[in-house]
Amino acid sequence: MAANHSTAKRETLNLRVKPEDRELIARAAQLLGKTRTEFLLEAGRRAAQDALLDRALFNVGPENYARFVERLDAPSAPNEKLRRMMTTKAPWD
C-alpha cells in the first residue's frame, strides 16, 4: 500500500548553497510555479531515478538478445517526419 503524502512522515534535508545558486533555483522554481523545495525535490528525484535506471541490468536469453541486436542493426524504414527534421535548418543556426 502506498504511503499517503498528507500523513507520511517528512524529514529535513539541509543544504548549504552559494547565494547565486539559491537565486538561480528560486528564479527557475518561480517560473514553473513551484516552491524551491518542490523544485529541488522534483529535480533530485528525477536525477536519482535516472542514476538508478542507468545501472539497471536486463537479463534475456540468447534468442531474445539476438533479435534485439538484429533490430538495432536493421536500417530504419523511410519516415517523412524524420526526413523533414533532418533537412530543416535548426532555429539556432
Secondary structure, DSSP 8 states (H G I E B T S, - for coil): ----TTTS----------HHHHHHHHHHHHHTT--HHHHHHHHHHHHHHHHHHHT------HHHHHHHHHHHHS-----HHHHHHHHS--TT-
